[in-house]
């Protein structure tokens, strides 16, 4: 992994495991602690089993921070919701390639809404599905757990998948960010960065009762530095 990629690493705390009773405080703590973005997991109870929140929570987070908002739509037919989340303050919107029939059209709508466009892949989805759409997106998200719940264990084969996705992106869209989400902590963040990820979504390893948010973010950065 080149030093350029290490310098460009971004940590995006996921509010899925934050204290929603004190959400603005939790978001502010992430910003003060050195986070690069806030990750918001939107679930509809259909594409994934869980239900989380909608544009109103995104708007509330937007009011609490100046950081970019990385909105991850784990929903069926995401094309129905692009404008609402853009208007709520999303900086980027990521949709699952498994969730829509007309992916290129959805990406166009995200761009037209003024947001960065991202594409997510479930653990079992082959990376070849990215080949035709990759030139048109700003971010590819590799799920390293099955989407729907926080606190899951990292799927070990995800590091190989990251490496293969990065190779594909280097061919078709070298400036595209590669994001990883699920089960990342100090024990494996060095591996995912070494295998090509530069945007790291972290939930329970940041929002937990063991240490402060700032201390947990610092531990993650130290783990990458020691890789």
RAGI-V846629 format. One record per residue. N is the residue number from 1. OMEGA is omega in radians with two decimals (* if undefined). NEAR is the number of other C-alpha atoms within 12 Angstrom. D_LAST is the distance of its C-alpha to the last C-alpha in whole Angstrom. Layout:
N;OMEGA;NEAR;D_LAST  N;OMEGA;NEAR;D_LAST
This chain:
1;-3.11;22;10  2;3.10;14;12  3;3.11;14;12  4;-3.13;12;15  5;3.13;24;13  6;-3.14;29;11  7;-3.09;17;14  8;-3.13;23;16  9;3.11;34;13  10;3.06;33;16  11;-3.09;45;16  12;3.11;42;19  13;3.07;49;21  14;-3.13;45;23  15;-3.12;45;26  16;-3.13;39;27  17;3.10;31;26  18;3.08;33;27  19;-3.08;21;31  20;3.05;19;33  21;3.13;11;36  22;-2.96;17;34  23;-3.13;27;32  24;3.11;25;33  25;3.14;23;31  26;3.12;32;28  27;3.12;44;28  28;3.12;29;29  29;3.10;29;26  30;3.12;39;23  31;-3.14;27;25  32;-3.11;22;25  33;3.06;29;21  34;3.06;27;20  35;3.14;37;20  36;-3.13;31;20  37;3.03;35;23  38;-3.11;46;24  39;-3.10;43;24  40;-3.11;45;28  41;-3.13;45;28  42;-3.09;41;32  43;-3.00;32;34  44;-3.10;24;37  45;3.13;18;38  46;3.06;19;39  47;3.01;25;36  48;-3.05;23;34  49;-3.02;17;35  50;3.02;20;34  51;3.14;20;36  52;-3.00;28;34  53;-3.12;26;36  54;-3.05;29;37  55;-3.11;29;38  56;3.11;20;39  57;3.07;28;36  58;3.11;38;34  59;3.12;25;37  60;3.09;26;36  61;3.11;39;33  62;3.14;31;34  63;-3.05;21;36  64;-3.05;25;33  65;3.02;27;31  66;-3.13;23;30  67;3.01;30;27  68;3.10;31;27  69;-3.08;40;28  70;-3.03;44;26  71;-3.08;52;29  72;-3.09;51;28  73;3.01;51;32  74;-3.02;42;32  75;3.00;36;35  76;3.12;23;38  77;-3.10;24;40  78;3.13;36;37  79;3.14;31;40  80;-2.94;19;42  81;-3.03;30;40  82;-3.05;39;38  83;-3.11;25;40  84;-3.14;25;40  85;3.05;40;37  86;3.14;35;37  87;3.13;22;40  88;3.07;27;38  89;3.10;35;35  90;3.00;45;32  91;3.08;35;30  92;3.11;42;29  93;3.13;51;30  94;3.12;48;29  95;3.12;49;31  96;3.11;43;31  97;3.12;40;32  98;-2.94;26;33  99;-3.09;28;35  100;3.14;23;38  101;-3.00;16;40  102;-2.99;18;40  103;-3.13;30;36  104;3.12;26;37  105;3.12;23;40  106;3.10;34;38  107;3.09;37;35  108;-3.13;25;38  109;3.09;31;39  110;3.13;37;36  111;3.14;25;36  112;3.12;17;39  113;3.13;25;39  114;-3.11;21;36  115;2.97;32;33  116;-3.06;33;30  117;3.11;41;30  118;3.10;42;28  119;3.13;48;28  120;3.07;46;26  121;3.00;38;26  122;-3.08;32;27  123;-3.08;28;25  124;-3.11;20;27  125;-3.11;23;28  126;-3.09;20;28  127;3.13;31;26  128;3.11;18;29  129;-3.10;21;31  130;-2.91;34;29  131;-3.05;25;30  132;-3.07;19;33  133;-3.01;30;32  134;3.13;36;29  135;-3.01;25;31  136;-3.03;29;32  137;3.12;38;29  138;-3.03;33;27  139;2.96;41;24  140;-3.13;49;23  141;3.04;51;22  142;3.08;51;21  143;3.13;48;22  144;2.91;40;20  145;3.02;28;22  146;-3.00;28;26  147;3.05;40;27  148;-3.10;29;30  149;3.02;29;28  150;3.03;34;25  151;-3.14;27;23  152;3.13;22;23  153;3.10;24;20  154;3.07;28;18  155;-2.91;26;19  156;-3.14;19;17  157;-3.13;20;19  158;3.13;39;18  159;3.07;33;14  160;3.14;23;17  161;3.08;34;19  162;-3.12;38;17  163;-3.14;27;16  164;3.09;24;20  165;3.13;39;21  166;3.10;38;19  167;3.11;24;21  168;-3.14;27;24  169;3.10;32;23  170;3.12;19;23  171;-2.99;17;26  172;-3.09;20;28  173;-2.99;24;26  174;-3.12;22;23  175;-3.10;21;23  176;3.05;33;23  177;3.05;37;20  178;-3.07;45;19  179;3.05;45;18  180;-3.06;52;17  181;3.00;51;19  182;3.02;42;19  183;-3.13;34;18  184;3.10;43;14  185;-3.13;37;13  186;-3.07;29;10  187;-3.07;21;10  188;-3.11;33;9  189;3.09;42;9  190;3.13;28;5  191;-3.09;33;7  192;3.07;45;10  193;3.14;45;9  194;-3.13;28;8  195;2.92;32;12  196;-3.13;41;13  197;3.06;47;14  198;3.01;40;14  199;-2.99;40;16  200;3.08;50;15  201;-3.10;48;18  202;-3.14;47;18  203;-3.02;39;21  204;3.07;32;21  205;3.06;41;18  206;-3.13;44;19  207;3.10;36;23  208;-3.11;26;24  209;-3.08;14;26  210;-3.10;12;23  211;3.06;15;22  212;3.11;21;23  213;-3.14;37;22  214;3.13;27;20  215;3.14;24;18  216;3.09;30;17  217;3.11;38;16  218;3.11;24;14  219;3.12;26;12  220;3.14;38;11  221;3.09;33;10  222;3.13;19;9  223;3.09;23;6  224;-3.13;33;5  225;-3.12;20;6  226;-2.92;17;4  227;*;19;0
